[in-house]
Amino acid sequence: MFYDAVHRVVPPLLRAVWRPDVQGLENVPRSGGVILASNHLSFVDSVVIPSVAPRTVVFLAKSEYFTTPGVRGAVQRAWFEALGMLPIDRDDTKSALESLDVALDVLRRGEAFGIYPEGTRSRDGRLYRGRTGAAHLALTAGVPIVPVGLRGTERIQPIGSSIPRVVKVHVTFGEPIDPRGRYDGLPLGKARRLLTDEVMTAIQALTGQEEAGVYNERAADV
């Protein structure tokens, strides 16, 4: 009951506070497995996207968000679960690999899964080269990828700030990229790379970000 109450309250409340500019909702399939692949500017991206998407979007979140004890921990856990998040230990290699299986289960249930191909948030605003996890999921599950472009979320709570700010954010959902049947006969590694590059090109067209041309590495505090 507590979960249901939070689920009904959180997304509308966040939309009312931030009043985001949202474009392209018609590009998100209302049913069936789909991947929402977004650029990554802030830890709040995983809150903003589920709050404006036309269907529940499952994201993976740090396991610490789900294990804090006491009343605060219970509220925090309910908050993240209400936004469709699942816990993952990002510092455990085995757990990270198992996260792909979790994502495939989500997609095979016909749900939407959110992912950041850059791997971690951009600390300088540039768009980094995409890793191939999203493409692997799309090719394995046979589902489309919807590119998502975020702008302004880095200003909600800049690095080093402890209090969120009310700023204008923009969320654009691009046209779905359906990989089914397009890469038949290609080595799987090449197919993943080609699909990933296509997704990142689509994201860049939505955001206008400068392309870094290299992979992003996770900082200790991200």
Sequence and secondary structure as in RCSB ss.txt:
>XXXX:A:sequence
MFYDAVHRVVPPLLRAVWRPDVQGLENVPRSGGVILASNHLSFVDSVVIPSVAPRTVVFLAKSEYFTTPGVRGAV
QRAWFEALGMLPIDRDDTKSALESLDVALDVLRRGEAFGIYPEGTRSRDGRLYRGRTGAAHLALTAGVPIVPVGL
RGTERIQPIGSSIPRVVKVHVTFGEPIDPRGRYDGLPLGKARRLLTDEVMTAIQALTGQEEAGVYNERAADV
>XXXX:A:secstr
 HHHHHHHHHHHHHHHHH  EEE GGGS SSS EEEEE    TTHHHHHHHHSSS EEEEEETHHHH  HHHHHH
HHHHHHHTTEEEE TT HHHHHHHHHHHHHHHHTT EEEE TTSS  SSS B    THHHHHHHHHT  EEEEEE
ESGGGTS TT  S      EEEE   B  TTTSTTS HHHHHHHHHHHHHHHHHHHH   B  S     TT 
